[in-house]
Amino acid sequence: MQDASIANRIVDGLFGVIMATRSNPIVRYDANSTICRLVAENLQSKISQEFEFVQKTSRSSEPTVLLIMDRKEDPVSPLLN
């Protein structure tokens, strides 16, 4: 249940960024992470629900890619410490 509320908050934030940048991204995610899958599916659902509005406000015809990664799988973080 807590994962779902966290995922919904992340989805709302990402959707806000999509609207602010006026993009219509292709959503990709880390297949090994359940939270990434949940966020990606919920975000894609929200984009689909608002498809007409997203399409109208989209600035370019160039497709963008939104890659959702789990911080636990970040290979760079251990090297920074």
C-alpha positions in Angstrom: 0.0 0.0 0.0 2.8 2.4 0.9 4.5 1.6 -2.4 1.4 2.6 -4.3 1.1 6.0 -2.6 4.8 6.7 -3.2 4.4 5.6 -6.9 1.4 7.9 -7.3 3.3 10.8 -5.9 6.2 10.1 -8.3 3.8 9.8 -11.2 2.2 13.1 -10.4 5.6 14.8 -10.3 6.7 13.2 -13.5 3.5 14.1 -15.3 4.0 17.7 -14.1 7.5 17.7 -15.7 6.1 16.2 -18.9 3.5 19.0 -19.1 6.1 21.7 -18.2 8.4 20.5 -20.9 5.6 20.0 -23.3 6.8 16.6 -24.3 5.2 13.3 -25.2 7.7 10.7 -24.0 8.0 7.0 -24.6 8.2 5.5 -21.1 10.9 2.8 -20.4 11.8 1.3 -17.1 14.2 -1.0 -15.3 12.5 -4.4 -15.6 14.2 -5.7 -12.5 12.4 -3.2 -10.2 8.7 -3.6 -9.2 8.5 0.1 -8.1 9.8 1.2 -11.5 7.3 -1.0 -13.3 4.5 0.4 -11.1 5.5 4.0 -11.8 5.9 3.4 -15.5 2.6 1.7 -15.9 0.7 4.4 -13.8 2.5 7.2 -15.7 1.6 5.6 -19.1 -2.0 5.2 -18.0 -2.1 8.9 -17.0 -0.6 10.0 -20.3 -3.1 7.8 -22.1 -6.0 9.3 -20.2 -4.8 12.8 -21.0 -3.6 11.8 -24.5 -5.5 14.5 -26.5 -4.2 17.2 -24.2 -0.7 15.9 -24.1 -0.7 15.6 -27.9 -2.0 19.2 -28.3 0.6 20.7 -26.0 3.5 18.6 -27.2 6.1 21.0 -28.6 7.9 18.7 -31.1 7.2 15.7 -33.2 10.5 14.2 -32.2 9.8 11.3 -29.7 11.6 11.6 -26.4 12.4 8.8 -24.0 11.7 8.8 -20.3 13.9 6.2 -18.6 12.8 5.3 -15.1 15.6 3.7 -13.1 15.8 2.4 -9.5 18.5 4.1 -7.4 19.4 0.7 -5.9 20.7 -0.3 -9.4 22.8 2.8 -9.9 26.3 1.6 -10.7 27.8 5.1 -10.3 26.8 5.9 -6.7 29.2 3.6 -5.0 32.0 5.1 -7.0 31.2 8.6 -5.8 31.7 7.9 -2.1 
